[in-house]
Amino acid sequence: MTDPKQINFTIVPGESPDDRRTYANFCAIAHTPFDLTLTFCEVLPLTERDLKEAEAQHVVHAPVRARVVLPLPMVPSLIAALQEHARVFSDQAPAEGWGKGPVH
């Protein structure tokens, strides 16, 4: 049996003219023993009707903008990458900071 050959490479996301960004300001997280699901939603300002419903039901419905399912072995690398980006952001813009919004 031969030794497996190791190849180093960088993955670069392919760009196409149809690609567009999707805005989300809320992320719900769920998991199974096999994967982690990130559900990104856009929470819009509430109308008077929305406020009354939320007051009665204690629920605010937000449209799902994207749902991403990740295999669990990928999660530690994602966490490390997010921490590194947060560190770089904080170093570059300490005065502005992260803002005063809720953390979910």
Backbone bond lengths (Angstrom), bond angles and torsions (degrees), N, CA, C in turn:
res aa  C-N    CA-C-N  psi(-1)  N-CA   C-N-CA  omega(-1)  CA-C   N-CA-C  phi
1 M - - - 1.452 - - 1.531 108.74 -
2 T 1.319 116.87 134.42 1.461 121.06 -178.68 1.520 110.09 -90.30
3 D 1.320 115.22 155.31 1.456 120.35 177.56 1.530 108.79 -71.72
4 P 1.349 116.67 140.37 1.466 118.09 177.76 1.531 110.04 -66.56
5 K 1.312 115.06 141.26 1.460 120.82 179.28 1.523 109.48 -82.88
6 Q 1.323 116.05 132.62 1.457 120.95 178.88 1.519 109.19 -97.62
7 I 1.324 115.65 130.11 1.459 121.50 178.68 1.525 107.86 -123.06
8 N 1.321 116.97 127.55 1.462 121.85 175.79 1.520 108.83 -95.02
9 F 1.334 115.85 135.61 1.458 119.77 178.82 1.516 109.84 -153.36
10 T 1.323 116.23 164.80 1.454 123.66 176.92 1.515 108.18 -116.24
11 I 1.324 116.91 132.50 1.466 121.08 177.09 1.519 108.06 -92.93
12 V 1.325 116.31 126.63 1.463 122.75 179.78 1.524 108.05 -117.23
13 P 1.348 118.10 122.67 1.465 119.24 179.14 1.523 111.23 -59.26
14 G 1.308 116.53 132.76 1.461 121.20 177.22 1.517 110.21 -74.95
15 E 1.280 116.95 137.64 1.464 122.10 179.74 1.525 108.94 -108.21
16 S 1.320 115.98 139.31 1.456 120.39 174.22 1.519 108.33 -134.96
17 P 1.323 117.61 159.89 1.472 120.06 -178.46 1.531 112.70 -60.76
18 D 1.333 117.81 -23.30 1.466 120.96 -178.80 1.524 113.09 -81.68
19 D 1.348 117.09 -11.47 1.462 119.79 -179.17 1.519 110.00 -65.30
20 R 1.318 114.82 136.88 1.462 119.14 174.98 1.516 108.13 -144.45
21 R 1.293 115.28 154.69 1.457 121.05 179.72 1.524 109.29 -80.64
22 T 1.324 115.54 151.20 1.451 121.89 177.28 1.522 107.50 -120.00
23 Y 1.321 116.40 126.35 1.461 121.50 -178.63 1.529 110.08 -87.36
24 A 1.326 116.46 135.96 1.461 122.63 173.33 1.521 108.01 -145.60
25 N 1.324 116.26 140.22 1.462 119.84 178.57 1.527 112.10 -123.59
26 F 1.333 116.01 17.03 1.456 122.07 175.86 1.520 108.61 -150.71
27 C 1.317 116.39 141.19 1.465 121.00 178.39 1.520 109.67 -134.29
28 A 1.328 115.76 120.93 1.462 120.96 174.05 1.530 107.43 -97.64
29 I 1.329 116.36 140.44 1.461 120.84 -176.18 1.523 109.06 -120.78
30 A 1.335 115.45 133.06 1.461 121.88 176.08 1.522 107.69 -138.44
31 H 1.337 115.97 160.39 1.458 117.92 178.90 1.524 110.99 -148.42
32 T 1.316 114.28 159.06 1.448 123.68 170.16 1.527 105.41 -121.03
33 P 1.326 118.58 179.13 1.464 118.33 175.41 1.529 113.22 -64.53
34 F 1.333 117.58 -11.25 1.462 121.50 -173.58 1.515 115.21 -113.23
35 D 1.352 117.52 -25.86 1.461 118.81 -174.92 1.523 111.44 -151.25
36 L 1.322 114.20 168.81 1.461 123.60 177.77 1.522 106.89 -119.64
37 T 1.327 116.90 132.46 1.462 120.92 179.52 1.521 109.66 -113.70
38 L 1.326 115.97 125.21 1.461 123.03 175.20 1.526 106.85 -106.72
39 T 1.326 117.09 119.37 1.462 121.72 178.61 1.519 107.25 -110.08
40 F 1.327 115.89 112.69 1.463 122.26 -178.18 1.519 109.70 -95.40
41 C 1.330 115.70 129.49 1.460 122.06 -178.90 1.522 110.27 -126.13
42 E 1.320 114.65 161.02 1.467 120.73 173.34 1.521 108.05 -111.96
43 V 1.316 115.84 112.29 1.457 121.19 179.06 1.531 107.14 -92.89
44 L 1.317 115.31 113.27 1.459 121.54 -178.58 1.526 110.20 -90.69
45 P 1.329 117.77 160.57 1.472 119.32 175.53 1.527 109.81 -56.73
46 L 1.315 116.07 140.01 1.461 120.85 -175.98 1.520 111.65 -83.58
47 T 1.326 115.44 139.76 1.461 121.27 174.18 1.527 108.11 -83.00
48 E 1.319 116.57 173.15 1.471 120.31 176.84 1.521 109.99 -59.29
49 R 1.322 117.15 -41.17 1.471 121.76 178.92 1.537 110.22 -62.70
50 D 1.345 116.45 -45.28 1.468 120.70 178.06 1.526 111.10 -59.34
51 L 1.334 116.00 -42.45 1.460 120.35 -179.97 1.527 111.57 -62.11
52 K 1.351 116.77 -42.40 1.461 120.34 178.99 1.521 110.89 -64.42
53 E 1.338 116.80 -42.64 1.467 120.34 177.98 1.529 110.87 -63.99
54 A 1.321 117.01 -42.64 1.463 121.22 179.85 1.521 110.74 -64.29
55 E 1.310 115.68 -38.15 1.456 120.35 178.77 1.528 110.99 -64.68
56 A 1.334 116.05 -39.38 1.465 120.73 -177.83 1.530 112.01 -78.41
57 Q 1.333 116.62 -42.65 1.470 120.54 -172.79 1.531 113.37 -101.68
58 H 1.317 117.49 -13.80 1.469 123.01 -176.32 1.521 111.45 59.82
59 V 1.337 116.24 34.47 1.468 122.53 -179.81 1.516 108.27 -139.23
60 V 1.329 116.32 136.84 1.463 122.21 172.08 1.523 106.65 -121.78
61 H 1.321 116.22 124.11 1.461 120.42 179.72 1.528 109.22 -88.21
62 A 1.329 115.54 134.62 1.460 121.10 -179.77 1.521 108.29 -129.73
63 P 1.326 117.65 136.85 1.467 119.46 -179.86 1.526 111.98 -67.09
64 V 1.328 115.48 136.07 1.461 121.59 176.91 1.528 107.94 -76.27
65 R 1.318 116.05 128.61 1.461 121.53 178.55 1.520 111.67 -100.18
66 A 1.341 117.11 -29.79 1.468 120.93 177.82 1.525 108.52 -163.58
67 R 1.321 115.22 147.59 1.469 120.97 174.44 1.523 106.13 -129.23
68 V 1.330 115.66 123.06 1.460 121.52 -176.39 1.528 108.01 -120.02
69 V 1.326 115.87 126.64 1.457 121.75 178.13 1.520 107.87 -109.20
70 L 1.350 116.21 125.42 1.464 122.15 -177.31 1.525 110.05 -117.48
71 P 1.332 117.48 139.59 1.460 118.21 172.32 1.528 109.03 -67.60
72 L 1.327 117.15 142.65 1.470 120.70 -175.89 1.527 114.19 -55.28
73 P 1.347 120.59 -36.63 1.467 118.28 178.94 1.527 114.14 -62.00
74 M 1.327 117.66 -17.92 1.466 121.29 179.86 1.533 112.39 -82.69
75 V 1.323 118.07 -19.57 1.461 122.61 -172.81 1.529 113.37 -61.53
76 P 1.346 121.07 -46.95 1.472 118.98 179.70 1.535 113.14 -58.67
77 S 1.325 117.56 -37.87 1.474 120.10 177.77 1.521 110.91 -67.19
78 L 1.329 117.19 -38.44 1.465 120.81 177.66 1.530 110.23 -64.12
79 I 1.316 116.62 -44.46 1.470 120.49 178.66 1.527 110.42 -60.68
80 A 1.317 117.10 -44.98 1.471 120.85 179.95 1.528 110.69 -62.33
81 A 1.337 117.53 -41.93 1.465 120.86 179.81 1.527 110.74 -65.61
82 L 1.328 117.59 -41.69 1.467 120.72 178.15 1.530 110.98 -64.50
83 Q 1.332 116.81 -41.14 1.463 119.73 178.05 1.527 111.14 -63.04
84 E 1.319 116.95 -40.96 1.467 120.27 179.37 1.531 110.60 -65.02
85 H 1.326 117.45 -43.74 1.464 119.96 178.37 1.525 110.92 -64.75
86 A 1.333 117.28 -38.52 1.468 120.61 177.24 1.524 110.43 -63.58
87 R 1.327 117.06 -40.98 1.471 120.95 178.99 1.521 110.22 -63.12
88 V 1.322 117.30 -46.65 1.463 121.20 180.00 1.528 110.10 -62.32
89 F 1.331 117.28 -43.64 1.462 120.92 178.99 1.522 110.40 -60.50
90 S 1.322 117.02 -46.00 1.467 120.85 -179.51 1.524 111.94 -63.46
91 D 1.330 116.38 -36.94 1.468 120.26 178.58 1.528 111.27 -68.67
92 Q 1.331 117.64 -34.57 1.461 121.33 -176.95 1.514 113.11 -82.33
93 A 1.323 117.97 -31.23 1.462 120.55 -175.62 1.527 110.88 -134.66
94 P 1.354 118.34 60.63 1.471 118.97 -177.31 1.522 113.47 -65.60
95 A 1.336 117.70 -28.81 1.466 120.05 -177.46 1.516 111.00 -68.15
96 E 1.330 116.83 -43.44 1.467 119.89 -178.07 1.523 111.40 -74.99
97 G 1.320 116.77 -38.07 1.462 119.73 179.70 1.511 112.29 67.17
98 W 1.303 115.52 -163.17 1.462 121.85 -176.98 1.512 113.33 -92.50
99 G 1.308 118.48 -2.53 1.454 119.64 -177.54 1.509 110.09 91.33
100 K 1.307 116.31 179.15 1.461 121.52 -173.82 1.524 112.30 -113.54
101 G 1.338 118.62 17.91 1.469 120.73 -178.66 1.509 112.96 -74.39
102 P 1.332 116.65 169.55 1.463 121.19 -179.76 1.526 110.55 -70.84
103 V 1.317 115.51 154.51 1.451 121.88 176.83 1.521 107.72 -109.89
104 H 1.330 116.85 126.83 1.478 121.30 -179.12 1.489 110.01 -117.83
